[in-house]
Amino acid sequence: MPRVRVRGIYATALTARLLDAGHEVVDASPPIRRRFDAGFPNEPPDVQIGTSRDRQGVGASGDPDALDEIRGVLVGLGRDALPWPDPAPPGSVLDGEVTETLGGGAVVRLRAGDGESAEGYLPYGDVDARVETGDAVRVQVRESAALWTDRRPELAGELRVGGDLVALEPGSGTRVDVRDDEAARELSGMLDLLDLDPPDGWRAVWRPPAVDADTEALAAGLDDAVAAAEGVRAAVGPGDETGPGLGLLDDRSRLRDAPLAAPNAGVWVWFGRESRFGLDDARRTATATMPGHHRVKAGSADASAGVDLAEALCEPAPDAEFPFSVVTDAFGPREGDSLQIDHGKPDGRLITLGEATVTGVDPDGTVTVEREMTGGGTYDGLGVDREAGDVAETSLKEGRWWYPTTYRGTDGAVRGTYVNVCTPVEVFPDAARYVDLHVDVVKRPDGTVERVDDDELDASVAAGHTPEPLAEKARSVASALENAL
């Protein structure tokens, strides 16, 4: 079974699910060790799982075969747990072209293979040459980025290969990258005693988890890093008279359309509201967990701290309702606030439909927002001209699989209603978020009702973007709305 390392706000719940599935969780944090009656060896993981920066979901990367097994656990959390392959997982070496230069780095269009591409960000300090728009570069992915965010994977023009304990980079000698000076000295002494030196041409960078590792793990970690580094260097090449192995490529004929090295596979998994409450259930088997624990924590860092305090002060009732009004009173949104509408797509994209003004917040979980429209074009599905000054009123109810938007003219007359079918709506302090499920229902000014875009849903299922159980739910919701309207 794969060894898995888990970090972030979903760590306890995912640890419970992974252990139930028979997987081995390694290098667990102190809170995880306290909550579970299980052994957590300090061994290198086959797969690492971490929370996305926006807390919406998780990213997992590691050995391709092991990742396939772990992926099943992640997507089994709910119908709205949606996975997307990472086109540029950490450690990958890819070629690309600089498409834009910014203040601190360059935007690179990466050649990800199979005709696919991805954008990355190359800080100027991480490449040993001046780069300009149009330059060809060979880079390594240092840190990946969730597909639904506006961040780009971070790149570097120098190799670094290894695991949690130690990484190797071109150079010589040994460096201990540990903030605790005393622990760093102890680790340095242990490494000298064990004679754990990197091979010629490499510098060993020991990481914080090495402080708690035993001697066998330290030796195994270095051996694994050496094997991985030599494999990557062999794939990339040491460089020749035409240019270095990584960095700026003087000869564009060296550009490759597929990754030169791909030691890791990667996947990003978006968690929707149903999945988050499933994670609550899993966490509840290990420790006190309030209803909506992960839903609230996903909203903001401040909200996350509030959840920890609430659970420390009292024992939450597992069958209690999600305290929507308490959460919105404390963290927002409130009447008069601006709220983004984040419109996710089953293929991993996220489109922001603009900002709206909150005009009402109801304790039942309904948040009403309004947007003033610009003129030009027609309203999708309604066939009605969009005129300057029109107002779009949207009713977003927490947990509902649909939401309506009614368009009104400057005279207050209804110009049509568009009902979007989606994964259960979540109303966070700064954004309402969901994944659009393509099929929708419209009501035109003359009162006619029509269900639209079934063909788009069918195409999404055929492309593997929308799982069939989720598509069936979308069709069922659309049928009910069509009958109700």
C-alpha beads as a LAMMPS data file, in Angstrom:
LAMMPS data file: protein, C-alpha beads

485 atoms
484 bonds

1 atom types
1 bond types

-500.0 500.0 xlo xhi
-500.0 500.0 ylo yhi
-500.0 500.0 zlo zhi

Masses

1 110.0

Atoms # bond

1 1 1 0.000 0.000 0.000
2 1 1 1.259 3.531 -0.755
3 1 1 2.760 5.641 2.006
4 1 1 1.042 9.038 2.210
5 1 1 1.946 12.319 3.883
6 1 1 -0.989 14.684 4.558
7 1 1 -0.965 18.343 5.574
8 1 1 -3.515 21.165 5.746
9 1 1 -7.066 21.774 6.936
10 1 1 -8.311 18.427 5.586
11 1 1 -5.510 16.367 7.180
12 1 1 -7.491 14.710 9.999
13 1 1 -10.415 13.710 7.791
14 1 1 -8.180 12.429 5.001
15 1 1 -6.023 10.524 7.480
16 1 1 -9.161 8.753 8.730
17 1 1 -10.222 7.868 5.180
18 1 1 -6.739 6.723 4.172
19 1 1 -6.340 4.508 7.231
20 1 1 -9.796 3.006 6.653
21 1 1 -8.739 2.197 3.084
22 1 1 -5.628 0.409 4.332
23 1 1 -3.042 2.997 3.322
24 1 1 -0.069 3.941 5.491
25 1 1 0.135 7.544 6.682
26 1 1 3.698 8.686 7.388
27 1 1 5.392 11.708 8.957
28 1 1 2.152 12.729 10.674
29 1 1 1.888 16.056 12.480
30 1 1 1.605 16.097 16.304
31 1 1 -2.205 16.716 16.298
32 1 1 -2.730 13.727 13.992
33 1 1 -0.614 11.507 16.249
34 1 1 -2.738 12.541 19.244
35 1 1 -6.065 11.871 17.507
36 1 1 -5.406 8.401 16.130
37 1 1 -4.465 5.122 17.749
38 1 1 -2.071 4.223 14.960
39 1 1 1.617 4.143 14.192
40 1 1 2.926 6.906 11.942
41 1 1 6.489 6.073 10.867
42 1 1 8.862 8.832 9.790
43 1 1 9.393 7.372 6.335
44 1 1 9.516 9.020 2.905
45 1 1 6.025 9.190 1.357
46 1 1 5.057 7.809 -2.030
47 1 1 2.373 10.502 -2.290
48 1 1 2.056 13.920 -0.667
49 1 1 -1.304 15.641 -0.145
50 1 1 -1.651 19.323 0.715
51 1 1 -4.413 21.922 0.812
52 1 1 -4.660 24.347 -2.097
53 1 1 -3.748 27.927 -1.207
54 1 1 -7.382 29.031 -1.472
55 1 1 -8.451 26.083 0.768
56 1 1 -10.971 24.983 -1.884
57 1 1 -9.460 21.516 -2.315
58 1 1 -6.239 19.542 -2.278
59 1 1 -3.312 18.742 -4.507
60 1 1 -1.613 15.343 -4.489
61 1 1 1.642 14.376 -6.162
62 1 1 4.041 11.472 -6.158
63 1 1 4.668 8.070 -7.668
64 1 1 2.215 7.640 -10.585
65 1 1 0.995 4.160 -9.588
66 1 1 0.612 5.114 -5.933
67 1 1 -1.200 8.304 -6.888
68 1 1 -3.784 6.326 -8.867
69 1 1 -4.731 4.472 -5.671
70 1 1 -4.895 7.611 -3.538
71 1 1 -6.930 9.466 -6.149
72 1 1 -9.767 6.980 -5.590
73 1 1 -9.937 7.905 -1.895
74 1 1 -10.069 11.627 -2.690
75 1 1 -12.793 11.470 -5.339
76 1 1 -14.855 9.081 -3.218
77 1 1 -15.665 11.819 -0.711
78 1 1 -18.751 13.070 -2.558
79 1 1 -20.341 13.654 -5.928
80 1 1 -18.821 17.116 -6.087
81 1 1 -15.226 15.997 -5.481
82 1 1 -13.848 16.670 -8.961
83 1 1 -10.303 15.651 -9.987
84 1 1 -8.116 17.135 -12.704
85 1 1 -4.647 15.918 -13.738
86 1 1 -1.868 18.375 -12.995
87 1 1 -0.168 19.239 -16.319
88 1 1 2.956 20.439 -14.494
89 1 1 3.481 18.450 -11.277
90 1 1 6.378 19.291 -8.936
91 1 1 9.766 18.060 -10.118
92 1 1 8.866 17.941 -13.807
93 1 1 11.370 19.310 -16.307
94 1 1 9.752 20.966 -19.319
95 1 1 10.629 23.231 -22.200
96 1 1 8.760 26.391 -23.026
97 1 1 8.796 29.896 -24.422
98 1 1 8.698 33.171 -22.530
99 1 1 5.448 34.927 -23.437
100 1 1 5.637 37.911 -21.082
101 1 1 8.110 39.576 -18.729
102 1 1 6.836 41.013 -15.449
103 1 1 8.492 42.959 -12.665
104 1 1 9.882 39.973 -10.792
105 1 1 9.860 37.173 -13.334
106 1 1 8.747 35.801 -16.668
107 1 1 5.579 34.020 -17.781
108 1 1 6.461 30.799 -19.610
109 1 1 4.204 28.790 -21.904
110 1 1 5.214 25.207 -21.050
111 1 1 5.063 22.316 -23.493
112 1 1 3.303 19.665 -21.398
113 1 1 3.044 16.897 -24.013
114 1 1 0.166 15.445 -26.068
115 1 1 -0.411 18.870 -27.560
116 1 1 -1.166 20.313 -24.111
117 1 1 0.364 23.432 -22.641
118 1 1 0.428 25.195 -19.297
119 1 1 1.631 28.545 -18.002
120 1 1 4.334 28.872 -15.380
121 1 1 6.139 31.691 -13.586
122 1 1 9.947 31.870 -13.656
123 1 1 11.402 34.320 -11.080
124 1 1 14.418 36.158 -12.463
125 1 1 16.430 35.115 -9.418
126 1 1 15.923 31.432 -10.250
127 1 1 17.520 31.478 -13.694
128 1 1 21.186 32.212 -14.390
129 1 1 20.592 34.385 -17.456
130 1 1 18.582 37.359 -18.624
131 1 1 15.338 36.231 -20.240
132 1 1 13.220 38.147 -22.719
133 1 1 9.902 37.598 -24.457
134 1 1 10.308 34.896 -27.095
135 1 1 13.241 33.155 -25.390
136 1 1 13.297 29.359 -25.232
137 1 1 13.881 27.945 -21.753
138 1 1 14.205 24.585 -20.022
139 1 1 12.872 24.687 -16.472
140 1 1 11.864 22.567 -13.505
141 1 1 8.559 22.948 -11.651
142 1 1 9.256 23.924 -8.040
143 1 1 5.664 24.374 -6.863
144 1 1 2.469 23.513 -8.666
145 1 1 -0.772 25.520 -8.611
146 1 1 -4.426 24.498 -8.573
147 1 1 -6.024 24.721 -11.996
148 1 1 -8.965 26.799 -10.737
149 1 1 -6.807 29.578 -9.243
150 1 1 -5.148 32.518 -10.970
151 1 1 -1.726 31.399 -9.739
152 1 1 0.857 29.833 -12.042
153 1 1 3.228 26.971 -11.160
154 1 1 6.561 28.318 -9.916
155 1 1 9.554 27.390 -12.062
156 1 1 13.342 27.405 -11.698
157 1 1 16.256 27.198 -14.100
158 1 1 18.230 24.804 -11.906
159 1 1 17.668 21.174 -10.970
160 1 1 16.571 20.187 -7.494
161 1 1 15.610 16.581 -6.870
162 1 1 14.747 14.657 -3.727
163 1 1 12.141 13.972 -1.110
164 1 1 10.964 15.227 2.266
165 1 1 14.255 14.474 4.041
166 1 1 16.872 15.650 1.581
167 1 1 17.094 17.284 -1.830
168 1 1 20.049 17.415 -4.201
169 1 1 20.991 20.394 -6.346
170 1 1 24.033 21.099 -8.525
171 1 1 27.030 22.062 -6.408
172 1 1 29.015 20.484 -3.613
173 1 1 28.887 19.939 0.123
174 1 1 25.975 19.776 2.543
175 1 1 23.503 22.365 3.832
176 1 1 21.024 21.885 6.684
177 1 1 17.872 23.913 5.969
178 1 1 16.441 23.897 9.513
179 1 1 15.430 27.065 11.402
180 1 1 16.104 25.649 14.880
181 1 1 19.856 26.252 15.314
182 1 1 20.311 23.579 17.979
183 1 1 18.441 20.964 15.940
184 1 1 20.460 21.955 12.872
185 1 1 23.748 21.435 14.730
186 1 1 22.631 18.036 16.008
187 1 1 21.595 16.939 12.527
188 1 1 24.878 18.176 11.035
189 1 1 26.802 16.181 13.606
190 1 1 24.773 13.064 12.862
191 1 1 25.389 13.438 9.115
192 1 1 29.134 13.809 9.688
193 1 1 29.146 10.769 11.953
194 1 1 27.303 8.674 9.383
195 1 1 29.478 10.038 6.555
196 1 1 26.371 10.874 4.518
197 1 1 27.959 12.942 1.783
198 1 1 26.402 13.601 -1.632
199 1 1 28.141 12.367 -4.804
200 1 1 30.408 14.663 -6.810
201 1 1 28.562 17.435 -8.586
202 1 1 25.701 17.598 -6.083
203 1 1 24.943 19.580 -2.937
204 1 1 22.727 17.913 -0.309
205 1 1 20.072 20.132 1.291
206 1 1 18.611 18.463 4.383
207 1 1 15.082 19.497 5.287
208 1 1 13.266 19.863 8.658
209 1 1 11.715 16.327 8.705
210 1 1 15.269 14.934 8.748
211 1 1 15.637 16.184 12.332
212 1 1 13.276 13.465 13.615
213 1 1 14.397 10.693 11.245
214 1 1 16.486 7.747 12.444
215 1 1 19.837 6.799 10.935
216 1 1 18.372 4.212 8.572
217 1 1 15.833 6.705 7.250
218 1 1 18.545 9.336 6.707
219 1 1 20.693 6.917 4.718
220 1 1 17.711 5.646 2.723
221 1 1 16.582 9.208 2.040
222 1 1 19.969 10.148 0.597
223 1 1 20.136 6.960 -1.492
224 1 1 16.666 7.638 -2.905
225 1 1 17.547 11.254 -3.664
226 1 1 20.763 10.244 -5.440
227 1 1 18.937 7.680 -7.582
228 1 1 16.226 10.196 -8.467
229 1 1 18.718 12.979 -9.203
230 1 1 20.861 10.827 -11.464
231 1 1 17.752 9.662 -13.307
232 1 1 16.558 13.212 -13.898
233 1 1 20.013 14.441 -14.920
234 1 1 20.348 11.574 -17.385
235 1 1 16.982 12.500 -18.927
236 1 1 17.784 16.199 -19.099
237 1 1 21.437 15.952 -20.086
238 1 1 24.366 17.691 -18.399
239 1 1 24.488 20.455 -21.001
240 1 1 26.916 20.989 -23.834
241 1 1 28.489 23.733 -25.926
242 1 1 25.028 24.912 -27.071
243 1 1 23.908 25.766 -23.591
244 1 1 23.282 24.527 -20.054
245 1 1 21.092 21.595 -19.113
246 1 1 18.462 23.960 -17.662
247 1 1 17.783 27.644 -18.077
248 1 1 18.008 29.667 -21.264
249 1 1 18.296 27.568 -24.439
250 1 1 20.453 29.258 -27.070
251 1 1 19.439 26.689 -29.676
252 1 1 15.659 26.470 -30.242
253 1 1 16.122 23.094 -31.938
254 1 1 16.635 21.689 -28.444
255 1 1 13.023 22.471 -27.513
256 1 1 10.994 19.359 -26.745
257 1 1 7.207 19.081 -26.920
258 1 1 6.928 16.650 -23.974
259 1 1 8.428 16.691 -20.465
260 1 1 12.073 15.652 -20.388
261 1 1 11.606 14.285 -16.886
262 1 1 8.414 13.546 -14.973
263 1 1 9.357 11.893 -11.667
264 1 1 5.938 12.686 -10.206
265 1 1 2.353 12.599 -11.343
266 1 1 -0.094 15.092 -9.906
267 1 1 -3.802 15.657 -9.413
268 1 1 -5.866 18.547 -8.058
269 1 1 -9.199 17.737 -6.419
270 1 1 -11.901 20.376 -5.971
271 1 1 -14.081 19.776 -2.920
272 1 1 -17.663 20.974 -3.131
273 1 1 -20.061 21.388 -0.230
274 1 1 -21.270 17.770 -0.249
275 1 1 -17.676 16.519 -0.135
276 1 1 -16.807 18.931 2.666
277 1 1 -19.614 17.590 4.843
278 1 1 -18.418 14.069 4.031
279 1 1 -15.012 15.136 5.300
280 1 1 -16.720 16.368 8.492
281 1 1 -18.132 12.873 9.032
282 1 1 -14.703 11.318 8.579
283 1 1 -13.054 13.789 10.956
284 1 1 -15.766 13.208 13.550
285 1 1 -14.571 9.602 13.950
286 1 1 -11.301 10.940 15.361
287 1 1 -12.127 14.172 17.207
288 1 1 -14.883 16.659 18.055
289 1 1 -16.108 18.265 14.842
290 1 1 -18.786 20.934 14.444
291 1 1 -21.273 20.717 11.556
292 1 1 -19.698 22.532 8.622
293 1 1 -16.173 22.356 10.082
294 1 1 -14.481 22.184 6.673
295 1 1 -17.059 24.450 5.046
296 1 1 -16.206 27.233 7.502
297 1 1 -12.447 26.615 7.412
298 1 1 -12.454 26.855 3.632
299 1 1 -13.859 30.384 3.883
300 1 1 -10.916 32.268 5.371
301 1 1 -7.962 31.960 7.727
302 1 1 -9.859 33.949 10.385
303 1 1 -12.822 31.598 10.115
304 1 1 -10.478 28.635 10.456
305 1 1 -9.182 29.938 13.795
306 1 1 -12.765 30.506 14.965
307 1 1 -13.672 26.876 14.305
308 1 1 -10.717 25.649 16.362
309 1 1 -11.764 27.868 19.275
310 1 1 -15.417 26.774 19.140
311 1 1 -14.518 23.078 19.123
312 1 1 -12.061 23.540 21.988
313 1 1 -14.690 25.218 24.178
314 1 1 -17.606 22.843 23.704
315 1 1 -18.583 19.431 22.347
316 1 1 -20.459 19.988 19.067
317 1 1 -23.633 17.983 18.493
318 1 1 -23.013 15.831 15.388
319 1 1 -26.625 16.121 14.195
320 1 1 -26.879 19.911 14.606
321 1 1 -27.600 22.146 11.622
322 1 1 -24.864 24.151 9.954
323 1 1 -24.919 27.546 11.779
324 1 1 -25.136 29.694 8.645
325 1 1 -26.354 32.884 10.331
326 1 1 -23.687 32.659 13.064
327 1 1 -20.958 32.192 10.468
328 1 1 -22.136 35.051 8.241
329 1 1 -22.631 37.371 11.229
330 1 1 -19.040 36.713 12.283
331 1 1 -17.224 36.561 8.952
332 1 1 -19.623 37.795 6.245
333 1 1 -20.961 38.386 3.765
334 1 1 -23.183 41.112 5.160
335 1 1 -25.683 43.424 3.536
336 1 1 -23.833 46.061 1.514
337 1 1 -20.731 43.898 1.007
338 1 1 -19.322 43.050 -2.412
339 1 1 -19.501 39.368 -3.318
340 1 1 -17.838 37.608 -6.234
341 1 1 -19.677 34.863 -8.090
342 1 1 -17.070 32.172 -8.793
343 1 1 -18.435 30.008 -11.590
344 1 1 -16.431 26.769 -11.715
345 1 1 -16.423 24.520 -14.762
346 1 1 -16.197 20.703 -14.807
347 1 1 -12.973 20.934 -16.846
348 1 1 -11.158 22.739 -14.013
349 1 1 -11.546 26.364 -15.073
350 1 1 -12.940 29.036 -12.768
351 1 1 -14.694 32.066 -14.244
352 1 1 -15.575 35.028 -12.048
353 1 1 -18.913 36.438 -13.195
354 1 1 -18.077 39.780 -11.661
355 1 1 -18.815 41.371 -8.305
356 1 1 -22.301 41.948 -6.981
357 1 1 -23.677 43.928 -4.051
358 1 1 -25.286 41.965 -1.227
359 1 1 -28.832 43.237 -0.747
360 1 1 -30.052 40.672 1.758
361 1 1 -28.859 37.844 4.036
362 1 1 -31.468 35.447 5.414
363 1 1 -30.878 33.018 8.318
364 1 1 -32.155 30.169 6.118
365 1 1 -28.940 30.457 4.070
366 1 1 -30.183 32.717 1.275
367 1 1 -27.991 35.601 0.138
368 1 1 -29.455 37.979 -2.448
369 1 1 -27.137 40.015 -4.646
370 1 1 -27.579 42.559 -7.428
371 1 1 -25.433 43.585 -10.379
372 1 1 -25.970 46.457 -12.789
373 1 1 -25.456 45.291 -16.359
374 1 1 -23.666 46.986 -19.224
375 1 1 -25.324 47.238 -22.611
376 1 1 -24.619 45.113 -25.672
377 1 1 -25.371 41.581 -26.790
378 1 1 -28.170 39.360 -25.539
379 1 1 -28.839 37.385 -22.379
380 1 1 -27.664 33.794 -22.750
381 1 1 -30.597 31.463 -23.380
382 1 1 -33.201 34.219 -23.189
383 1 1 -32.730 35.858 -26.582
384 1 1 -33.367 39.281 -25.040
385 1 1 -31.171 42.321 -25.709
386 1 1 -28.974 43.365 -22.800
387 1 1 -29.407 47.064 -22.160
388 1 1 -27.329 49.434 -20.063
389 1 1 -28.867 49.895 -16.618
390 1 1 -30.527 46.475 -16.476
391 1 1 -30.294 44.884 -13.039
392 1 1 -29.536 41.206 -12.415
393 1 1 -30.917 39.929 -9.104
394 1 1 -29.460 36.576 -8.022
395 1 1 -30.686 34.461 -5.111
396 1 1 -27.942 32.193 -3.751
397 1 1 -29.048 29.658 -1.157
398 1 1 -26.390 27.717 0.705
399 1 1 -26.464 24.023 -0.181
400 1 1 -28.946 24.265 -3.059
401 1 1 -28.190 22.592 -6.414
402 1 1 -29.411 25.597 -8.401
403 1 1 -29.845 29.347 -8.251
404 1 1 -32.004 31.828 -10.226
405 1 1 -31.031 35.153 -11.740
406 1 1 -33.839 37.510 -12.749
407 1 1 -33.072 40.352 -15.154
408 1 1 -35.073 43.583 -14.904
409 1 1 -35.065 46.670 -17.082
410 1 1 -34.689 50.221 -15.838
411 1 1 -38.489 50.377 -15.583
412 1 1 -38.558 47.323 -13.302
413 1 1 -40.083 45.031 -15.936
414 1 1 -38.855 41.434 -15.877
415 1 1 -36.742 40.656 -18.947
416 1 1 -36.348 36.968 -18.116
417 1 1 -35.090 34.473 -15.535
418 1 1 -32.122 32.135 -15.926
419 1 1 -31.824 29.204 -13.486
420 1 1 -28.334 27.749 -13.269
421 1 1 -27.969 24.079 -12.258
422 1 1 -24.765 23.546 -10.297
423 1 1 -23.088 21.708 -7.443
424 1 1 -24.373 22.813 -4.005
425 1 1 -23.771 26.534 -3.583
426 1 1 -21.327 27.691 -0.904
427 1 1 -21.476 31.332 0.189
428 1 1 -18.063 32.262 1.553
429 1 1 -17.226 35.696 3.036
430 1 1 -15.902 37.057 -0.266
431 1 1 -17.403 34.779 -2.931
432 1 1 -20.231 32.410 -3.743
433 1 1 -18.734 29.300 -5.301
434 1 1 -19.977 26.225 -7.145
435 1 1 -19.317 24.188 -10.305
436 1 1 -21.663 24.799 -13.217
437 1 1 -23.257 21.579 -14.534
438 1 1 -24.076 22.952 -18.007
439 1 1 -27.793 22.133 -18.184
440 1 1 -29.993 25.105 -17.225
441 1 1 -33.632 26.225 -17.288
442 1 1 -34.827 29.593 -18.623
443 1 1 -38.102 31.481 -18.322
444 1 1 -38.611 34.097 -21.023
445 1 1 -40.610 37.343 -20.686
446 1 1 -43.647 35.745 -22.366
447 1 1 -43.706 33.004 -19.707
448 1 1 -42.351 30.156 -21.859
449 1 1 -40.033 27.766 -20.034
450 1 1 -37.217 25.855 -21.725
451 1 1 -34.497 23.504 -20.554
452 1 1 -31.220 24.291 -22.356
453 1 1 -27.673 22.996 -22.870
454 1 1 -28.302 19.268 -22.321
455 1 1 -25.905 18.715 -25.224
456 1 1 -23.127 20.505 -23.333
457 1 1 -23.667 18.260 -20.316
458 1 1 -23.587 15.152 -22.511
459 1 1 -20.342 16.342 -24.124
460 1 1 -18.811 17.005 -20.693
461 1 1 -19.659 13.461 -19.584
462 1 1 -18.195 12.028 -22.795
463 1 1 -14.995 14.034 -22.264
464 1 1 -14.635 12.625 -18.743
465 1 1 -15.084 15.999 -17.039
466 1 1 -18.456 15.349 -15.369
467 1 1 -18.937 11.981 -13.607
468 1 1 -22.163 10.214 -14.572
469 1 1 -23.654 10.294 -11.009
470 1 1 -23.184 14.067 -10.961
471 1 1 -24.681 14.392 -14.441
472 1 1 -27.714 12.350 -13.374
473 1 1 -28.242 14.668 -10.412
474 1 1 -28.022 17.686 -12.729
475 1 1 -30.611 16.224 -15.115
476 1 1 -32.930 15.410 -12.206
477 1 1 -32.674 18.944 -10.815
478 1 1 -33.276 20.455 -14.257
479 1 1 -36.395 18.316 -14.757
480 1 1 -37.799 19.375 -11.384
481 1 1 -37.135 23.052 -12.134
482 1 1 -38.712 22.791 -15.578
483 1 1 -41.877 21.350 -14.056
484 1 1 -41.951 23.883 -11.211
485 1 1 -41.572 26.904 -13.486

Bonds

1 1 1 2
2 1 2 3
3 1 3 4
4 1 4 5
5 1 5 6
6 1 6 7
7 1 7 8
8 1 8 9
9 1 9 10
10 1 10 11
11 1 11 12
12 1 12 13
13 1 13 14
14 1 14 15
15 1 15 16
16 1 16 17
17 1 17 18
18 1 18 19
19 1 19 20
20 1 20 21
21 1 21 22
22 1 22 23
23 1 23 24
24 1 24 25
25 1 25 26
26 1 26 27
27 1 27 28
28 1 28 29
29 1 29 30
30 1 30 31
31 1 31 32
32 1 32 33
33 1 33 34
34 1 34 35
35 1 35 36
36 1 36 37
37 1 37 38
38 1 38 39
39 1 39 40
40 1 40 41
41 1 41 42
42 1 42 43
43 1 43 44
44 1 44 45
45 1 45 46
46 1 46 47
47 1 47 48
48 1 48 49
49 1 49 50
50 1 50 51
51 1 51 52
52 1 52 53
53 1 53 54
54 1 54 55
55 1 55 56
56 1 56 57
57 1 57 58
58 1 58 59
59 1 59 60
60 1 60 61
61 1 61 62
62 1 62 63
63 1 63 64
64 1 64 65
65 1 65 66
66 1 66 67
67 1 67 68
68 1 68 69
69 1 69 70
70 1 70 71
71 1 71 72
72 1 72 73
73 1 73 74
74 1 74 75
75 1 75 76
76 1 76 77
77 1 77 78
78 1 78 79
79 1 79 80
80 1 80 81
81 1 81 82
82 1 82 83
83 1 83 84
84 1 84 85
85 1 85 86
86 1 86 87
87 1 87 88
88 1 88 89
89 1 89 90
90 1 90 91
91 1 91 92
92 1 92 93
93 1 93 94
94 1 94 95
95 1 95 96
96 1 96 97
97 1 97 98
98 1 98 99
99 1 99 100
100 1 100 101
101 1 101 102
102 1 102 103
103 1 103 104
104 1 104 105
105 1 105 106
106 1 106 107
107 1 107 108
108 1 108 109
109 1 109 110
110 1 110 111
111 1 111 112
112 1 112 113
113 1 113 114
114 1 114 115
115 1 115 116
116 1 116 117
117 1 117 118
118 1 118 119
119 1 119 120
120 1 120 121
121 1 121 122
122 1 122 123
123 1 123 124
124 1 124 125
125 1 125 126
126 1 126 127
127 1 127 128
128 1 128 129
129 1 129 130
130 1 130 131
131 1 131 132
132 1 132 133
133 1 133 134
134 1 134 135
135 1 135 136
136 1 136 137
137 1 137 138
138 1 138 139
139 1 139 140
140 1 140 141
141 1 141 142
142 1 142 143
143 1 143 144
144 1 144 145
145 1 145 146
146 1 146 147
147 1 147 148
148 1 148 149
149 1 149 150
150 1 150 151
151 1 151 152
152 1 152 153
153 1 153 154
154 1 154 155
155 1 155 156
156 1 156 157
157 1 157 158
158 1 158 159
159 1 159 160
160 1 160 161
161 1 161 162
162 1 162 163
163 1 163 164
164 1 164 165
165 1 165 166
166 1 166 167
167 1 167 168
168 1 168 169
169 1 169 170
170 1 170 171
171 1 171 172
172 1 172 173
173 1 173 174
174 1 174 175
175 1 175 176
176 1 176 177
177 1 177 178
178 1 178 179
179 1 179 180
180 1 180 181
181 1 181 182
182 1 182 183
183 1 183 184
184 1 184 185
185 1 185 186
186 1 186 187
187 1 187 188
188 1 188 189
189 1 189 190
190 1 190 191
191 1 191 192
192 1 192 193
193 1 193 194
194 1 194 195
195 1 195 196
196 1 196 197
197 1 197 198
198 1 198 199
199 1 199 200
200 1 200 201
201 1 201 202
202 1 202 203
203 1 203 204
204 1 204 205
205 1 205 206
206 1 206 207
207 1 207 208
208 1 208 209
209 1 209 210
210 1 210 211
211 1 211 212
212 1 212 213
213 1 213 214
214 1 214 215
215 1 215 216
216 1 216 217
217 1 217 218
218 1 218 219
219 1 219 220
220 1 220 221
221 1 221 222
222 1 222 223
223 1 223 224
224 1 224 225
225 1 225 226
226 1 226 227
227 1 227 228
228 1 228 229
229 1 229 230
230 1 230 231
231 1 231 232
232 1 232 233
233 1 233 234
234 1 234 235
235 1 235 236
236 1 236 237
237 1 237 238
238 1 238 239
239 1 239 240
240 1 240 241
241 1 241 242
242 1 242 243
243 1 243 244
244 1 244 245
245 1 245 246
246 1 246 247
247 1 247 248
248 1 248 249
249 1 249 250
250 1 250 251
251 1 251 252
252 1 252 253
253 1 253 254
254 1 254 255
255 1 255 256
256 1 256 257
257 1 257 258
258 1 258 259
259 1 259 260
260 1 260 261
261 1 261 262
262 1 262 263
263 1 263 264
264 1 264 265
265 1 265 266
266 1 266 267
267 1 267 268
268 1 268 269
269 1 269 270
270 1 270 271
271 1 271 272
272 1 272 273
273 1 273 274
274 1 274 275
275 1 275 276
276 1 276 277
277 1 277 278
278 1 278 279
279 1 279 280
280 1 280 281
281 1 281 282
282 1 282 283
283 1 283 284
284 1 284 285
285 1 285 286
286 1 286 287
287 1 287 288
288 1 288 289
289 1 289 290
290 1 290 291
291 1 291 292
292 1 292 293
293 1 293 294
294 1 294 295
295 1 295 296
296 1 296 297
297 1 297 298
298 1 298 299
299 1 299 300
300 1 300 301
301 1 301 302
302 1 302 303
303 1 303 304
304 1 304 305
305 1 305 306
306 1 306 307
307 1 307 308
308 1 308 309
309 1 309 310
310 1 310 311
311 1 311 312
312 1 312 313
313 1 313 314
314 1 314 315
315 1 315 316
316 1 316 317
317 1 317 318
318 1 318 319
319 1 319 320
320 1 320 321
321 1 321 322
322 1 322 323
323 1 323 324
324 1 324 325
325 1 325 326
326 1 326 327
327 1 327 328
328 1 328 329
329 1 329 330
330 1 330 331
331 1 331 332
332 1 332 333
333 1 333 334
334 1 334 335
335 1 335 336
336 1 336 337
337 1 337 338
338 1 338 339
339 1 339 340
340 1 340 341
341 1 341 342
342 1 342 343
343 1 343 344
344 1 344 345
345 1 345 346
346 1 346 347
347 1 347 348
348 1 348 349
349 1 349 350
350 1 350 351
351 1 351 352
352 1 352 353
353 1 353 354
354 1 354 355
355 1 355 356
356 1 356 357
357 1 357 358
358 1 358 359
359 1 359 360
360 1 360 361
361 1 361 362
362 1 362 363
363 1 363 364
364 1 364 365
365 1 365 366
366 1 366 367
367 1 367 368
368 1 368 369
369 1 369 370
370 1 370 371
371 1 371 372
372 1 372 373
373 1 373 374
374 1 374 375
375 1 375 376
376 1 376 377
377 1 377 378
378 1 378 379
379 1 379 380
380 1 380 381
381 1 381 382
382 1 382 383
383 1 383 384
384 1 384 385
385 1 385 386
386 1 386 387
387 1 387 388
388 1 388 389
389 1 389 390
390 1 390 391
391 1 391 392
392 1 392 393
393 1 393 394
394 1 394 395
395 1 395 396
396 1 396 397
397 1 397 398
398 1 398 399
399 1 399 400
400 1 400 401
401 1 401 402
402 1 402 403
403 1 403 404
404 1 404 405
405 1 405 406
406 1 406 407
407 1 407 408
408 1 408 409
409 1 409 410
410 1 410 411
411 1 411 412
412 1 412 413
413 1 413 414
414 1 414 415
415 1 415 416
416 1 416 417
417 1 417 418
418 1 418 419
419 1 419 420
420 1 420 421
421 1 421 422
422 1 422 423
423 1 423 424
424 1 424 425
425 1 425 426
426 1 426 427
427 1 427 428
428 1 428 429
429 1 429 430
430 1 430 431
431 1 431 432
432 1 432 433
433 1 433 434
434 1 434 435
435 1 435 436
436 1 436 437
437 1 437 438
438 1 438 439
439 1 439 440
440 1 440 441
441 1 441 442
442 1 442 443
443 1 443 444
444 1 444 445
445 1 445 446
446 1 446 447
447 1 447 448
448 1 448 449
449 1 449 450
450 1 450 451
451 1 451 452
452 1 452 453
453 1 453 454
454 1 454 455
455 1 455 456
456 1 456 457
457 1 457 458
458 1 458 459
459 1 459 460
460 1 460 461
461 1 461 462
462 1 462 463
463 1 463 464
464 1 464 465
465 1 465 466
466 1 466 467
467 1 467 468
468 1 468 469
469 1 469 470
470 1 470 471
471 1 471 472
472 1 472 473
473 1 473 474
474 1 474 475
475 1 475 476
476 1 476 477
477 1 477 478
478 1 478 479
479 1 479 480
480 1 480 481
481 1 481 482
482 1 482 483
483 1 483 484
484 1 484 485
